[in-house]
Amino acid sequence: MKKFMKKASLLLAAVFVFMLAVGCGQSQKQTSSSSSPSSTSEQKKVIIGFSQVTLQSPFYVELMKAAENEAKAKGAQLIYVDAQENIQKQNNDVQDLITKGINVLLLNPVNPDGVAPALAAAEKANIPVVTVDRPTTAKVATFVGRDNKEMGRLAGKKAVELLGGAGQAKGVIVEIQGAAGDKVMMARRDGFHEIVDKEPGIKVIQSPYCDYTRSKAVKAFQDILQANPKIDLVYAHNDDMALGAVQVLEQNKITGVKVVGVDGLMEALVAIKAGKYDATVLNDPQYLGKLAVDTALGVLNGEKYPEFIDAGTGLVDKQNVDQYLNTSLTFAPSKK
């Protein structure tokens, strides 16, 4: 009997140990499965890399903010880098973004040909590329931007109107240029000249390249003004540079000079309302940033796009400025 009781006790102890082990195993399995969904969702979160040409321009700052906000709204993460107008830095920046594990690349190229190493690195890593604002010469998934040549045409038509109208326009125009070798600059220049060069009474003086920055435009326009005191109109490839020209005109107490810019900077619209500025061509960076992110996410989902996605434009002058004037914004909305 004692032997039987001893064997029964040992058997019960063994059963207890077995049940305890099974219970611990189930507990460990439950703990493991409860943590896996969050780690899986983190792994699946889309990371968008954005190599921006510069953040020294208010246009590009607003473009970046809009892209960040849209990425967050769509549950994605956006990592951006500033090339500082340096093509070598941009190529290195893109390589760093690839190392960080981005899924898609938004690229605003410093130079359309110079970004070839960045594009090659992205292709090798199987990362699709969407160019923004400025195109590249190489083929990418798509280019999200605007028809800058048409923007130049709109500015040219307004300039001709301000100087007397088609066939009768007369005057001296100072054209303040953007960045050398930049396709945006070339398109805004060529579109403008397509219109004004038809007018034999118009003479155009081109400035040195001012990289779309106000301080450089101020210096360049001061130098031109000294050599050419009789100027009738200023056309700048963006509003920031045009406002630099306005600053110089006011400092020299020169009146009667017409001013046309590009971008729809709200400061320019305020100047239009005040009678210090004549027109600007819309280039809403908020909408462009949103559209770029939405397109990048679409590319990742296998959607097909045309080579060029046009974000649209339009002209703002004293006739319609009140429709766009909103001083809580940095740039006029494109109404899309």
Buried (B, 14 or more C-beta within 10 A) or exposed (E): EEEEEEEEEEEEEEEEEEEEEEEEEEEEEEEEEEEEEEEEEEEEEBBBBBBBBBBBBBBBBBBBBBBBBBBEEBEBBBBBBBBBBBBEBBBBBBBEBBEEEBBBBBBBBBBBEBBBBBBEBBEEBEBBBBBBBBBBEBEBBBBBBBBBBBBBBBBBBBBBBBBBEEEEBEBBBBBBBBBEEBBBBBBBBBBBBBBBEEBEEBBBEBBBBBBBBBEBBBBBBBEBBEEEEEBBBBBBBBBBBBBBBBBBBEEEEEEEBBBBBBBBBBBBBBBBEEEBBBBBBBBBBBBBBBBBBBBBBBBBEEEEBEEEBEBBBBBBBEEEBEEBBEEEBBBBBBEE
